[in-house]
């Protein structure tokens, strides 16, 4: 922890994304973006998430290109282990035929897991590297260089995933039930009488919207809280080491679990959307 | 919480990753896994079939072996029977031969004796003739004639 911060400044610095936006002066960063409204880009979230996504696709694609049906290499065996794990979960939950669900689940699981694992990188390492690059490379004040390296602690990312899943829920509902069937599901449940249509509609809409909202907030909440605790542990001096270790070990369980839950709920929601009642 | 344009960027990235995964990652991996599963399943089925074949072949071999032993036993039995039969036949033939030879011997002895008797009779006749001649040469002694005849008769 850099000694020139107060504790609250330190925490705030760690929880702030690196921002980028356009203004009258061209492309500007961070504090200059405070008035830019919606059109701000979190370059650290985008950079890390896309980088990790590309890492996932590169690893799996390079194995897929060389995939042998005979004795697999160790990398291929590992990749197949992951693929088979996802495939088993998909086939046991989603009973329709779809060429999208399984790759979607694989992408979500591995991508979210990789992003979550950034949580295990000690909280000061990446901000300090970024600060040093900013200071010595671009002559900036390191206090003005931000680096929030865990993309899943950014609501934008978790909502982007959840909204993507939400679009697919709508798409599958319309595809499997038709517009009429979907409208009927929204208005004639749980009370099958015309007088209850407004009540039903309100209830079902809430149910429908609660799904992506809970997906996004669950992942964000878990990861944000765990990151915050890591940062808090980092403020207490020498005793942080055993605490940090214990909290990290605990997250070996939590991080894959959150990725798994996100994947599993996506499959469940999509299978609910594509099943006729 | 600040929702901003990052959301749009992440949505696009998510869509691109899923589509790439769907087109270029999932199908070849799944194809490889399924092909290997099929190979393994075929291999296991082959092994099972080979095991059954082996069992059948062993059963067949055992049955053939048993049959062969039985046949061998029958052949030995037949051979023994045949040998006994041959021995019996030969023994009977031998007995018959012996009987025949003995009978022949008897017949030959009989014939010899008859011939000896005949010879003897001829010699007696010759002796008689010789005796008669001698008697005739000694006509003077009539009484002696009787002696000679008596002697001759006694010699018979």
Boltz contact constraints between the chains, C-beta under 6 A:
constraints:
  - contact:
      token1: [A, 38]
      token2: [B, 4]
      max_distance: 6.0
  - contact:
      token1: [A, 39]
      token2: [B, 5]
      max_distance: 6.0
  - contact:
      token1: [A, 40]
      token2: [B, 4]
      max_distance: 6.0
  - contact:
      token1: [A, 41]
      token2: [B, 5]
      max_distance: 6.0
  - contact:
      token1: [A, 41]
      token2: [B, 6]
      max_distance: 6.0
  - contact:
      token1: [A, 42]
      token2: [B, 6]
      max_distance: 6.0
  - contact:
      token1: [A, 45]
      token2: [B, 6]
      max_distance: 6.0
  - contact:
      token1: [A, 46]
      token2: [B, 9]
      max_distance: 6.0
  - contact:
      token1: [A, 50]
      token2: [B, 13]
      max_distance: 6.0
  - contact:
      token1: [A, 53]
      token2: [B, 17]
      max_distance: 6.0
  - contact:
      token1: [A, 57]
      token2: [B, 20]
      max_distance: 6.0
  - contact:
      token1: [A, 60]
      token2: [B, 25]
      max_distance: 6.0
  - contact:
      token1: [A, 61]
      token2: [B, 24]
      max_distance: 6.0
  - contact:
      token1: [A, 61]
      token2: [B, 25]
      max_distance: 6.0
  - contact:
      token1: [A, 64]
      token2: [B, 25]
      max_distance: 6.0
  - contact:
      token1: [A, 64]
      token2: [B, 28]
      max_distance: 6.0
  - contact:
      token1: [A, 64]
      token2: [B, 29]
      max_distance: 6.0
  - contact:
      token1: [A, 67]
      token2: [B, 28]
      max_distance: 6.0
  - contact:
      token1: [A, 67]
      token2: [B, 29]
      max_distance: 6.0
  - contact:
      token1: [A, 67]
      token2: [B, 32]
      max_distance: 6.0
  - contact:
      token1: [A, 69]
      token2: [B, 32]
      max_distance: 6.0
  - contact:
      token1: [A, 69]
      token2: [B, 35]
      max_distance: 6.0
  - contact:
      token1: [A, 69]
      token2: [B, 36]
      max_distance: 6.0
  - contact:
      token1: [A, 80]
      token2: [B, 33]
      max_distance: 6.0
  - contact:
      token1: [A, 83]
      token2: [B, 29]
      max_distance: 6.0
  - contact:
      token1: [A, 100]
      token2: [B, 22]
      max_distance: 6.0
  - contact:
      token1: [A, 103]
      token2: [B, 21]
      max_distance: 6.0
  - contact:
      token1: [A, 103]
      token2: [B, 22]
      max_distance: 6.0
  - contact:
      token1: [A, 103]
      token2: [B, 26]
      max_distance: 6.0
  - contact:
      token1: [A, 104]
      token2: [B, 18]
      max_distance: 6.0
  - contact:
      token1: [A, 107]
      token2: [B, 17]
      max_distance: 6.0
  - contact:
      token1: [A, 107]
      token2: [B, 18]
      max_distance: 6.0
  - contact:
      token1: [A, 107]
      token2: [B, 21]
      max_distance: 6.0
  - contact:
      token1: [A, 155]
      token2: [B, 1]
      max_distance: 6.0
  - contact:
      token1: [A, 156]
      token2: [B, 6]
      max_distance: 6.0
  - contact:
      token1: [A, 156]
      token2: [B, 7]
      max_distance: 6.0
  - contact:
      token1: [A, 156]
      token2: [B, 10]
      max_distance: 6.0
  - contact:
      token1: [A, 157]
      token2: [B, 10]
      max_distance: 6.0
  - contact:
      token1: [A, 159]
      token2: [B, 7]
      max_distance: 6.0
  - contact:
      token1: [A, 160]
      token2: [B, 7]
      max_distance: 6.0
  - contact:
      token1: [A, 160]
      token2: [B, 10]
      max_distance: 6.0
  - contact:
      token1: [A, 160]
      token2: [B, 11]
      max_distance: 6.0
  - contact:
      token1: [A, 160]
      token2: [B, 14]
      max_distance: 6.0
  - contact:
      token1: [A, 161]
      token2: [B, 14]
      max_distance: 6.0
  - contact:
      token1: [A, 164]
      token2: [B, 14]
      max_distance: 6.0
